Structure formats: C-alpha cells, structure tokens
C-alpha cells in the first residue's frame, strides 16, 4: 500500500512536497513526545544543565517547558549556533567549554559530525567502526577549557535536572559532582557498558538513586518501573538491538528527595 501511494504521488509530481509535509509532522510529533517526557522532571522556573548542548535540540525543549537552562558546549561553532537561537532568551545562559573531573584544559577530538566530537580517545577507538558511521572522521584536536559540575553549581545554583551527552566522557563529568541532584541523564554506548555501570556506581556514592533507560530517541522508558543499577545493566546487556546508544536516567528515590 505504501509503495502504491508513493508511486501515485511521484506520477502526480507531488512526492517531494508530501515528503516535506510528512517530515515536518514527524518532527512536531517528536518534539511533543520530548516535551511530555521531560515534563516529569522539569517544572517552570526550574534550573537545568544541558552538558554537551551541541546545537541546542534539548536546550530548546527545556526552555519550552519554562526552565532556566545553562547550555555547556566546548565547540565554538556549535556555541555560535546556540547563541544565534537562544542568545537573547531571558532564561538561557551559556558556558563555552566542557565539564570534567577537575578544572583546566583538555584536548577535544573534533569530528566531521560535530555531535560526535569527544574528549575520550577510548570512546572514539571503540566506536569509529560502528556500522553506519562511515562519515564520522576525527580530523584534529583542539585544547578547550573545562570546569566541573560543582563549579557550575556554585556559579548558577543547583539544577533539578542535568542532561549529560558528552560522547564517552560521562564518568569524568560525574566525578566533578560531589552532591546529589534530583535527577539526571547520561548517554550510554552498547560497546562501553562498563562505563555506564561506573557512572551509576558514582551516582550511588552521592545519593540513593533509582534508574531507568531510554533507547535512542524514543522518549519512552524501557522499564515500566524504576529499578536498580544492576537491573538496568542486565536490561542493556540483553537488549536485542546492538550498535545503538541511548540514555540512562537516574532520580533520587522519593523518600530521599529534599523539599
């Protein structure tokens, strides 16, 4: 049926226009799903840290929910796009640099696909041969300033939610945090699940957390109930679809959340 409709549209010269309309519809549906998903963590006026903001897809969602957003991004070209879109927004703030275990400078490995630039050569080595990544090439390094989550909290306040998407450098980012926050997410790669386990172990040093996971950009939890780090690891180790990343979410158990 789909093939028949496609052929009819092509004969009528309407296929390209129909594809554009469908793409816009899908994008709007995806944004609506993202807003509904993040609304469980974020209320108007809340402070959110977007660590690894790239060009601001999540920053836009957080701002649309009424949050105050600190966008942290080490790539100058991405930061230029962030400021072009949100620079005049009264609830947006920016830090040109990265987050790490300690302040200083780090070498950022620049990629032909800016979303996969990384501070982690181990992550690059692990993922550079992933199927479908043929156009990802790390062509240069650049020294950039880095700070810690603790320092960002001291300067901007304690966020209710932290999104961490830093291409394999999630653990050092969490090592720069010495206090529990209400909720956060960090990216995992199936090729480096031991790093995800280490991130959850780090969070358990800070507070009594429970966990869940989201596959790719589905904005739907893999489990209907929040669970332990061990259960999430077992879930990811046996996930049927390989070579796709996702995000692990952590939140303080209800009785440990301070009002």
C-alpha positions as a Markdown table, in Angstrom:
| # | Residue | x | y | z |
|---|---|---|---|---|
| 1 | Unk | 0.0 | 0.0 | 0.0 |
| 2 | Unk | 2.8 | 2.4 | 0.9 |
| 3 | Unk | 4.6 | 1.7 | -2.3 |
| 4 | Unk | 1.4 | 2.2 | -4.3 |
| 5 | Unk | 0.8 | 5.6 | -2.7 |
| 6 | Unk | 4.4 | 6.6 | -3.3 |
| 7 | Unk | 4.2 | 5.7 | -7.0 |
| 8 | Unk | 0.9 | 7.7 | -7.4 |
| 9 | Unk | 2.5 | 10.8 | -5.7 |
| 10 | Unk | 5.5 | 10.5 | -8.0 |
| 11 | Unk | 3.3 | 10.3 | -11.1 |
| 12 | Unk | 1.4 | 13.4 | -10.0 |
| 13 | Unk | 4.7 | 15.3 | -9.1 |
| 14 | Unk | 3.6 | 15.6 | -5.5 |
| 15 | Unk | 6.1 | 13.2 | -3.8 |
| 16 | Unk | 8.7 | 15.8 | -2.7 |
| 17 | Unk | 6.1 | 18.1 | -1.3 |
| 18 | Unk | 4.4 | 15.2 | 0.5 |
| 19 | Unk | 7.7 | 14.1 | 2.0 |
| 20 | Unk | 8.4 | 17.6 | 3.3 |
| 21 | Unk | 4.9 | 17.8 | 5.0 |
| 22 | Unk | 5.5 | 14.3 | 6.5 |
| 23 | Unk | 8.9 | 15.3 | 7.8 |
| 24 | Unk | 7.5 | 18.4 | 9.5 |
| 25 | Unk | 4.7 | 16.4 | 11.0 |
| 26 | Unk | 7.2 | 13.8 | 12.3 |
| 27 | Unk | 9.4 | 16.5 | 13.8 |
| 28 | Unk | 6.5 | 18.1 | 15.6 |
| 29 | Unk | 5.4 | 14.7 | 16.9 |
| 30 | Unk | 8.9 | 14.1 | 18.2 |
| 31 | Unk | 9.1 | 17.4 | 19.9 |
| 32 | Unk | 5.7 | 16.8 | 21.5 |
| 33 | Unk | 6.9 | 13.4 | 22.8 |
| 34 | Unk | 10.1 | 15.0 | 24.2 |
| 35 | Unk | 8.2 | 17.7 | 26.0 |
| 36 | Unk | 5.8 | 15.2 | 27.6 |
| 37 | Unk | 8.7 | 13.0 | 28.6 |
| 38 | Unk | 10.8 | 15.8 | 30.2 |
| 39 | Unk | 7.8 | 17.3 | 32.0 |
| 40 | Unk | 8.1 | 14.6 | 34.6 |
| 41 | Unk | 11.4 | 16.1 | 35.7 |
| 42 | Unk | 11.1 | 19.8 | 34.9 |
| 43 | Unk | 8.6 | 22.4 | 36.0 |
| 44 | Unk | 8.5 | 26.1 | 35.1 |
| 45 | Unk | 11.3 | 28.1 | 36.8 |
| 46 | Unk | 13.5 | 25.0 | 37.4 |
| 47 | Unk | 17.2 | 25.2 | 36.6 |
| 48 | Unk | 18.5 | 22.6 | 34.1 |
| 49 | Unk | 22.1 | 22.0 | 33.0 |
| 50 | Unk | 22.5 | 20.9 | 29.4 |
| 51 | Unk | 26.0 | 19.4 | 29.4 |
| 52 | Unk | 27.1 | 18.8 | 25.8 |
| 53 | Unk | 24.4 | 21.0 | 24.3 |
| 54 | Unk | 25.6 | 20.7 | 20.7 |
| 55 | Unk | 23.3 | 23.0 | 18.7 |
| 56 | Unk | 20.5 | 23.0 | 21.2 |
| 57 | Unk | 17.8 | 20.5 | 20.5 |
| 58 | Unk | 17.4 | 19.7 | 24.2 |
| 59 | Unk | 18.0 | 23.3 | 25.2 |
| 60 | Unk | 15.0 | 24.2 | 23.1 |
| 61 | Unk | 12.8 | 21.6 | 24.8 |
| 62 | Unk | 13.9 | 22.6 | 28.3 |
| 63 | Unk | 13.2 | 26.3 | 27.6 |
| 64 | Unk | 9.8 | 25.5 | 26.1 |
| 65 | Unk | 8.9 | 23.9 | 29.5 |
| 66 | Unk | 9.7 | 27.1 | 31.3 |
| 67 | Unk | 13.1 | 26.1 | 32.7 |
| 68 | Unk | 16.2 | 28.2 | 33.2 |
| 69 | Unk | 18.9 | 26.5 | 31.1 |
| 70 | Unk | 22.7 | 26.5 | 31.3 |
| 71 | Unk | 24.0 | 25.2 | 28.0 |
| 72 | Unk | 27.5 | 23.9 | 28.2 |
| 73 | Unk | 29.3 | 23.2 | 24.9 |
| 74 | Unk | 33.0 | 23.0 | 24.0 |
| 75 | Unk | 32.7 | 23.6 | 20.3 |
| 76 | Unk | 32.8 | 27.2 | 19.2 |
| 77 | Unk | 30.8 | 26.7 | 16.0 |
| 78 | Unk | 28.0 | 24.9 | 18.0 |
| 79 | Unk | 28.1 | 27.6 | 20.6 |
| 80 | Unk | 27.7 | 30.2 | 17.9 |
| 81 | Unk | 24.5 | 28.4 | 16.8 |
| 82 | Unk | 23.3 | 28.1 | 20.4 |
| 83 | Unk | 23.7 | 31.8 | 20.9 |
| 84 | Unk | 22.1 | 32.6 | 17.5 |
| 85 | Unk | 19.0 | 30.7 | 18.5 |
| 86 | Unk | 18.8 | 31.4 | 22.3 |
| 87 | Unk | 21.3 | 34.2 | 23.0 |
| 88 | Unk | 18.5 | 36.7 | 23.7 |
| 89 | Unk | 16.4 | 34.3 | 25.7 |
| 90 | Unk | 16.0 | 35.6 | 29.3 |
| 91 | Unk | 16.2 | 32.1 | 30.8 |
| 92 | Unk | 19.3 | 30.9 | 28.8 |
| 93 | Unk | 22.9 | 31.0 | 29.9 |
| 94 | Unk | 26.0 | 29.6 | 28.3 |
| 95 | Unk | 29.4 | 28.2 | 29.0 |
| 96 | Unk | 31.9 | 27.7 | 26.1 |
| 97 | Unk | 33.9 | 24.7 | 27.4 |
| 98 | Unk | 33.5 | 21.2 | 28.7 |
| 99 | Unk | 32.8 | 19.6 | 32.0 |
| 100 | Unk | 35.3 | 17.2 | 33.6 |
| 101 | Unk | 36.5 | 15.8 | 36.9 |
| 102 | Unk | 38.7 | 18.9 | 37.6 |
| 103 | Unk | 39.0 | 22.4 | 36.0 |
| 104 | Unk | 41.7 | 23.0 | 33.5 |
| 105 | Unk | 42.2 | 22.3 | 29.8 |
| 106 | Unk | 41.5 | 19.2 | 27.7 |
| 107 | Unk | 42.1 | 18.1 | 24.1 |
| 108 | Unk | 38.8 | 17.9 | 22.2 |
| 109 | Unk | 38.9 | 15.5 | 19.3 |
| 110 | Unk | 37.0 | 17.2 | 16.5 |
| 111 | Unk | 34.7 | 15.2 | 14.3 |
| 112 | Unk | 33.3 | 15.8 | 10.8 |
| 113 | Unk | 30.0 | 15.2 | 12.5 |
| 114 | Unk | 30.0 | 17.7 | 15.3 |
| 115 | Unk | 27.7 | 15.7 | 17.5 |
| 116 | Unk | 30.5 | 13.0 | 17.9 |
| 117 | Unk | 33.4 | 15.3 | 18.8 |
| 118 | Unk | 34.7 | 13.9 | 22.1 |
| 119 | Unk | 37.2 | 14.3 | 24.9 |
| 120 | Unk | 37.6 | 10.5 | 25.0 |
| 121 | Unk | 40.0 | 8.8 | 22.6 |
| 122 | Unk | 38.9 | 5.4 | 24.1 |
| 123 | Unk | 35.3 | 6.1 | 23.1 |
| 124 | Unk | 36.4 | 7.1 | 19.6 |
| 125 | Unk | 38.6 | 4.0 | 19.2 |
| 126 | Unk | 35.7 | 1.8 | 20.3 |
| 127 | Unk | 33.0 | 3.4 | 18.1 |
| 128 | Unk | 34.8 | 4.5 | 14.9 |
| 129 | Unk | 34.0 | 1.2 | 13.2 |
| 130 | Unk | 30.3 | 1.1 | 14.2 |
| 131 | Unk | 28.1 | 0.3 | 11.2 |
| 132 | Unk | 26.7 | 3.4 | 9.6 |
| 133 | Unk | 29.4 | 5.7 | 11.0 |
| 134 | Unk | 31.5 | 5.8 | 7.8 |
| 135 | Unk | 31.1 | 9.6 | 7.6 |
| 136 | Unk | 32.4 | 10.1 | 11.1 |
| 137 | Unk | 36.1 | 11.1 | 11.0 |
| 138 | Unk | 38.1 | 12.7 | 13.8 |
| 139 | Unk | 40.4 | 15.0 | 12.0 |
| 140 | Unk | 42.0 | 17.3 | 14.6 |
| 141 | Unk | 42.3 | 18.1 | 18.2 |
| 142 | Unk | 41.8 | 21.4 | 20.0 |
| 143 | Unk | 42.5 | 22.5 | 23.6 |
| 144 | Unk | 39.4 | 23.8 | 25.3 |
| 145 | Unk | 38.7 | 24.9 | 28.9 |
| 146 | Unk | 36.8 | 22.6 | 31.2 |
| 147 | Unk | 35.1 | 23.1 | 34.5 |
| 148 | Unk | 33.3 | 20.9 | 36.9 |
| 149 | Unk | 29.6 | 20.4 | 37.7 |
| 150 | Unk | 30.4 | 21.6 | 41.3 |
| 151 | Unk | 31.8 | 24.8 | 39.9 |
| 152 | Unk | 28.8 | 25.3 | 37.7 |
| 153 | Unk | 26.5 | 24.8 | 40.6 |
| 154 | Unk | 28.5 | 27.3 | 42.7 |
| 155 | Unk | 28.1 | 29.9 | 39.9 |
| 156 | Unk | 24.5 | 29.2 | 38.8 |
| 157 | Unk | 22.7 | 27.3 | 41.5 |
| 158 | Unk | 21.7 | 23.6 | 42.0 |
| 159 | Unk | 19.8 | 22.2 | 39.0 |
| 160 | Unk | 16.8 | 19.9 | 39.3 |
| 161 | Unk | 17.9 | 18.0 | 36.2 |
| 162 | Unk | 21.2 | 17.5 | 34.4 |
| 163 | Unk | 21.4 | 16.2 | 30.9 |
| 164 | Unk | 24.9 | 14.8 | 30.0 |
| 165 | Unk | 25.7 | 13.8 | 26.5 |
| 166 | Unk | 29.4 | 14.0 | 26.0 |
| 167 | Unk | 30.4 | 11.1 | 23.8 |
| 168 | Unk | 32.1 | 8.7 | 26.1 |
| 169 | Unk | 33.2 | 11.2 | 28.7 |
| 170 | Unk | 30.3 | 10.9 | 31.1 |
| 171 | Unk | 32.2 | 9.4 | 34.0 |
| 172 | Unk | 34.7 | 12.2 | 34.4 |
| 173 | Unk | 31.8 | 14.7 | 34.2 |
| 174 | Unk | 30.1 | 12.9 | 37.1 |
| 175 | Unk | 33.4 | 12.7 | 39.0 |
| 176 | Unk | 33.2 | 16.5 | 39.1 |
| 177 | Unk | 30.0 | 16.4 | 41.0 |
| 178 | Unk | 30.1 | 16.0 | 44.8 |
| 179 | Unk | 26.4 | 16.4 | 45.7 |
| 180 | Unk | 23.2 | 14.6 | 44.8 |
| 181 | Unk | 20.8 | 16.3 | 42.4 |
| 182 | Unk | 17.2 | 15.3 | 42.0 |
| 183 | Unk | 17.5 | 13.8 | 38.5 |
| 184 | Unk | 19.9 | 13.5 | 35.6 |
| 185 | Unk | 20.6 | 11.5 | 32.4 |
| 186 | Unk | 23.7 | 10.4 | 30.8 |
| 187 | Unk | 24.4 | 8.7 | 27.4 |
| 188 | Unk | 25.4 | 5.0 | 27.2 |
| 189 | Unk | 27.0 | 3.2 | 24.3 |
| 190 | Unk | 26.5 | -0.6 | 24.0 |
| 191 | Unk | 30.2 | -1.0 | 23.2 |
| 192 | Unk | 31.1 | 0.5 | 26.5 |
| 193 | Unk | 28.6 | -0.7 | 29.0 |
| 194 | Unk | 31.2 | -0.9 | 31.7 |
| 195 | Unk | 31.4 | 2.9 | 31.6 |
| 196 | Unk | 27.7 | 3.1 | 32.1 |
| 197 | Unk | 28.0 | 0.8 | 35.2 |
| 198 | Unk | 30.8 | 3.0 | 36.5 |
| 199 | Unk | 28.6 | 6.1 | 36.1 |
| 200 | Unk | 25.7 | 4.5 | 38.1 |
| 201 | Unk | 28.2 | 3.4 | 40.8 |
| 202 | Unk | 29.4 | 7.0 | 41.0 |
| 203 | Unk | 25.9 | 8.3 | 41.5 |
| 204 | Unk | 25.3 | 5.8 | 44.2 |
| 205 | Unk | 28.2 | 7.3 | 46.1 |
| 206 | Unk | 26.3 | 10.6 | 46.1 |
| 207 | Unk | 22.8 | 9.5 | 47.0 |
| 208 | Unk | 20.1 | 6.8 | 47.0 |
| 209 | Unk | 19.2 | 6.7 | 43.3 |
| 210 | Unk | 17.0 | 4.5 | 41.2 |
| 211 | Unk | 17.4 | 4.1 | 37.4 |
| 212 | Unk | 15.8 | 3.5 | 34.1 |
| 213 | Unk | 16.9 | 3.7 | 30.4 |
| 214 | Unk | 15.7 | 5.1 | 27.1 |
| 215 | Unk | 16.6 | 3.6 | 23.8 |
| 216 | Unk | 17.9 | 6.1 | 21.2 |
| 217 | Unk | 15.4 | 9.0 | 20.8 |
| 218 | Unk | 12.3 | 7.1 | 21.8 |
| 219 | Unk | 11.4 | 9.2 | 24.8 |
| 220 | Unk | 10.0 | 6.1 | 26.4 |
| 221 | Unk | 11.4 | 4.2 | 29.3 |
| 222 | Unk | 12.5 | 0.6 | 28.7 |
| 223 | Unk | 11.0 | -0.5 | 32.0 |
| 224 | Unk | 7.6 | 0.5 | 33.4 |
| 225 | Unk | 9.1 | 0.9 | 36.9 |
| 226 | Unk | 12.3 | 2.5 | 38.1 |
| 227 | Unk | 14.8 | -0.1 | 39.3 |
| 228 | Unk | 18.4 | -0.8 | 40.4 |
| 229 | Unk | 21.6 | -0.2 | 38.6 |
| 230 | Unk | 22.1 | -3.9 | 38.3 |
| 231 | Unk | 18.7 | -4.5 | 36.7 |
| 232 | Unk | 19.4 | -1.7 | 34.2 |
| 233 | Unk | 22.8 | -3.2 | 33.3 |
| 234 | Unk | 21.1 | -6.6 | 32.7 |
| 235 | Unk | 18.5 | -5.0 | 30.5 |
| 236 | Unk | 21.1 | -3.3 | 28.4 |
| 237 | Unk | 23.3 | -6.3 | 28.1 |
| 238 | Unk | 20.5 | -8.3 | 26.7 |
| 239 | Unk | 18.9 | -5.6 | 24.5 |
| 240 | Unk | 18.2 | -7.1 | 21.1 |
| 241 | Unk | 19.3 | -4.1 | 19.0 |
| 242 | Unk | 23.0 | -3.6 | 19.0 |
| 243 | Unk | 25.1 | -0.7 | 17.9 |
| 244 | Unk | 22.6 | 1.9 | 19.1 |
| 245 | Unk | 23.1 | 4.2 | 22.0 |
| 246 | Unk | 20.6 | 5.6 | 24.5 |
| 247 | Unk | 20.4 | 7.3 | 27.8 |
| 248 | Unk | 20.3 | 6.1 | 31.4 |
| 249 | Unk | 18.1 | 8.2 | 33.7 |
| 250 | Unk | 18.7 | 8.5 | 37.5 |
| 251 | Unk | 16.5 | 10.0 | 40.1 |
| 252 | Unk | 16.7 | 10.2 | 43.8 |
| 253 | Unk | 14.3 | 7.8 | 45.5 |
| 254 | Unk | 11.2 | 9.7 | 46.7 |
| 255 | Unk | 11.9 | 9.4 | 50.4 |
| 256 | Unk | 15.4 | 10.9 | 49.9 |
| 257 | Unk | 14.3 | 14.0 | 47.9 |
| 258 | Unk | 14.7 | 17.1 | 50.0 |
| 259 | Unk | 11.8 | 19.5 | 49.8 |
